[in-house]
Amino acid sequence: NVESGAFENRAAGVGPGLDSLFEYLVKAYVLFDDLELWHIFQDVYEALDKHAKFEGFSFNTDMFRGAWTASTLSPLAAFWGSVQAMIGDVQGAMRTHTYWTALWSQNSALPEVLDVN
């Protein structure tokens, strides 16, 4: 909420609704050499790495509890490996790419939603 500053949604992740934000933070940092954008991205990246990552996937996570909010994944999160590569996390990018590629290979496409349960 821009007026109160209160969070309207406690879930954070790399899928729908947030996917572009992370990409734009990195690209804007590179384009404008704006360290504030880089620091914002770094804080988010570290939190996602700590709380949302499992194997090669990142799940939506409650920002206050650090627990997953769902067992589903969106194919929009497949972009995350490219952001990891842009910032130099090559091992993380390879892991993310490997997991999403395996899903593609299993299904001949990425499913609209994947429930890991």
Beta strands, then each sheet from edge to edge (+ up, - down):
strand 1: 11-12
strand 2: 53-54
strand 3: 57-58
strand 4: 61-62
strand 5: 72-73
strand 6: 114-115
sheet 1: 1+ 4-
sheet 2: 2+ 3-
sheet 3: 5+ 6-
end
